[in-house]
Amino acid sequence: MIKAFKMKLYEGQEEEYERRHSLLWEEMKDMIHAHGGRNYSIFLDKPTLTLFGYIEIEDGELWAKSADTEINRKWWDYMADIMETNPDNSPVCVDLHPVFHLD
């Protein structure tokens, strides 16, 4: 299953966002894999500060459970100062509707 979404950075935080992800915690990587996530990429549209995420997941229900893990909540708190977030520090995330795919 493919999941795509968009998020938004605060102005001037492009380099910091990339730096933090280049140092992604091993516990976070393990959690993503344990919840069926693979082939995860995030792209930045610099003019709009829009982030585009792409991830392949094994199961939607299993992936949804990743949001409630302690390490994920810690990551959200860590990232909240550089991007748009909800009151619980989860990123404001808009799922994108698939319109075309070619293997």
Order of alpha helices (4+ residues) and beta strands (2+ residues): beta-alpha-alpha-beta-beta-alpha-alpha-beta
